[in-house]
Amino acid sequence: MSRRETRPRTTRPAAPTVPAVTAASPCPCGRDAAYGPCCGRFHDGTAGAAPTAELLMRSRYSAFVVRDEGYLLRTWAPRTRPAEVDFDPSLRWTGLEIRETTDGSAFHQQGTVTFVARYVHDGEPGALHERSRFARHDGAWVYVDGEFLA
């Protein structure tokens, strides 16, 4: 028989608060459209797959904003996909700027999207500057990986 040690009770961190984004809210991706007919249609599957790498990038950014882990994992290349997405509850995404796209249309098999995603982390503003690579997998665009830029 073993003895149990008494440990002080710890409280679990609060579950991340998902920003209140409705179908009628402005889309987090920055396009001049409501979330529902913009990125929301890709998240809920009513529009099928994003037709270009840039639209996939925008919809993935919006998925990070609304913390849609299922969508992010579905649109991640199988060979680079993590087991789960770790959402930091102290990070809030605040804006997306697409800087450049290369290929990534209906006529391509690969493409890149260079962007700046702005955020606030623990009250401090910051920015993520990345060139993301996308490829076709089973006919749909998927995120492969990214290179952080200065």
C-alpha positions as CSV (number, residue, x, y, z in Angstrom):
1,M,0.0,0.0,0.0
2,S,1.3,3.4,-0.9
3,R,0.9,6.7,0.9
4,R,-0.4,9.7,-0.9
5,E,1.2,13.0,-0.3
6,T,-1.1,15.9,0.3
7,R,-0.4,18.6,-2.2
8,P,-1.8,22.1,-2.2
9,R,-4.7,22.5,-4.5
10,T,-3.9,24.5,-7.6
11,T,-6.5,26.2,-9.7
12,R,-6.6,25.5,-13.4
13,P,-6.0,28.4,-15.7
14,A,-9.1,29.8,-17.1
15,A,-10.2,28.6,-20.5
16,P,-9.3,31.0,-23.3
17,T,-11.9,33.5,-23.9
18,V,-13.0,33.4,-27.5
19,P,-13.6,36.8,-29.0
20,A,-17.2,37.5,-29.8
21,V,-17.3,37.2,-33.6
22,T,-20.7,36.7,-35.2
23,A,-21.6,36.1,-38.8
24,A,-22.5,39.8,-39.0
25,S,-19.2,41.0,-37.4
26,P,-16.5,42.6,-39.5
27,C,-14.3,39.8,-40.7
28,P,-11.0,39.6,-38.7
29,C,-9.1,39.0,-41.9
30,G,-9.3,42.6,-42.8
31,R,-11.4,42.4,-46.0
32,D,-14.4,44.7,-46.3
33,A,-17.0,42.0,-45.5
34,A,-18.8,40.4,-42.7
35,Y,-17.3,37.3,-41.1
36,G,-20.1,34.9,-42.1
37,P,-19.9,35.4,-45.9
38,C,-16.1,36.0,-45.8
39,C,-14.0,33.6,-43.7
40,G,-16.9,32.1,-41.7
41,R,-18.1,30.2,-44.8
42,F,-14.8,28.4,-45.0
43,H,-14.8,27.6,-41.3
44,D,-18.2,26.1,-41.3
45,G,-17.7,24.3,-44.6
46,T,-20.5,25.9,-46.5
47,A,-18.1,27.3,-49.2
48,G,-15.9,24.2,-49.4
49,A,-12.1,24.9,-49.6
50,A,-10.6,28.3,-50.0
51,P,-9.9,28.7,-53.8
52,T,-6.5,30.6,-53.4
53,A,-3.6,30.5,-51.0
54,E,-4.3,34.1,-50.0
55,L,-7.9,33.3,-49.1
56,L,-6.7,30.3,-47.1
57,M,-4.2,32.5,-45.3
58,R,-6.9,35.0,-44.5
59,S,-9.3,32.3,-43.3
60,R,-6.6,30.7,-41.1
61,Y,-5.8,34.0,-39.5
62,S,-9.5,34.4,-38.8
63,A,-9.5,30.9,-37.4
64,F,-6.7,31.9,-35.0
65,V,-8.8,34.9,-33.9
66,V,-11.9,32.8,-33.2
67,R,-9.8,29.8,-32.0
68,D,-11.2,27.3,-34.5
69,E,-8.7,24.5,-33.9
70,G,-10.6,22.1,-36.2
71,Y,-10.3,24.4,-39.2
72,L,-6.7,25.1,-38.6
73,L,-5.8,21.4,-38.4
74,R,-7.9,20.5,-41.4
75,T,-6.1,23.2,-43.5
76,W,-2.6,22.2,-42.4
77,A,-0.4,19.9,-44.6
78,P,-0.4,16.4,-43.1
79,R,3.4,16.2,-43.0
80,T,3.8,19.4,-40.9
81,R,0.5,19.4,-39.0
82,P,0.8,19.4,-35.2
83,A,-1.4,17.2,-33.0
84,E,-3.1,20.2,-31.6
85,V,-3.1,24.0,-31.7
86,D,-1.9,25.7,-28.5
87,F,-3.9,28.9,-28.1
88,D,-2.3,31.3,-25.7
89,P,-5.1,32.8,-23.6
90,S,-3.1,36.0,-23.1
91,L,-2.7,36.7,-26.8
92,R,-5.3,38.6,-28.9
93,W,-4.9,39.0,-32.6
94,T,-5.7,42.5,-33.7
95,G,-5.1,42.8,-37.5
96,L,-3.8,41.3,-40.7
97,E,-1.9,42.9,-43.5
98,I,-1.1,40.9,-46.6
99,R,2.2,42.2,-48.0
100,E,2.8,39.9,-51.0
101,T,1.4,36.8,-52.7
102,T,3.3,34.6,-55.2
103,D,1.4,32.1,-57.2
104,G,-1.3,30.3,-55.2
105,S,-4.2,30.7,-57.6
106,A,-6.4,28.1,-59.1
107,F,-3.7,27.5,-61.8
108,H,-0.9,26.7,-59.3
109,Q,0.2,23.8,-57.1
110,Q,2.2,26.0,-54.7
111,G,2.2,29.6,-53.4
112,T,3.4,31.9,-50.8
113,V,1.8,34.7,-48.8
114,T,3.9,37.3,-46.9
115,F,1.9,39.0,-44.2
116,V,2.1,40.9,-40.9
117,A,-0.3,39.8,-38.2
118,R,-0.6,42.2,-35.3
119,Y,-1.4,41.1,-31.8
120,V,-1.5,42.1,-28.1
121,H,0.2,39.7,-25.7
122,D,-0.1,40.3,-22.0
123,G,-1.0,43.9,-22.8
124,E,2.0,44.5,-25.0
125,P,1.5,45.1,-28.8
126,G,3.6,43.0,-31.2
127,A,3.7,41.8,-34.8
128,L,4.4,38.5,-36.5
129,H,6.0,38.9,-40.0
130,E,6.0,35.7,-41.9
131,R,6.2,34.3,-45.4
132,S,3.9,31.2,-45.4
133,R,4.2,28.4,-47.9
134,F,1.0,26.7,-49.2
135,A,0.5,23.7,-51.4
136,R,-2.3,21.7,-52.9
137,H,-3.2,18.5,-51.0
138,D,-6.0,16.4,-52.4
139,G,-7.0,19.4,-54.6
140,A,-7.3,21.8,-51.7
141,W,-4.9,24.5,-50.5
142,V,-3.1,23.7,-47.2
143,Y,-0.6,25.6,-45.0
144,V,2.8,23.9,-45.2
145,D,5.1,26.0,-43.1
146,G,6.4,29.6,-42.7
147,E,9.6,31.6,-42.4
148,F,9.7,34.4,-39.9
149,L,10.9,37.6,-41.3
150,A,12.5,40.6,-39.6
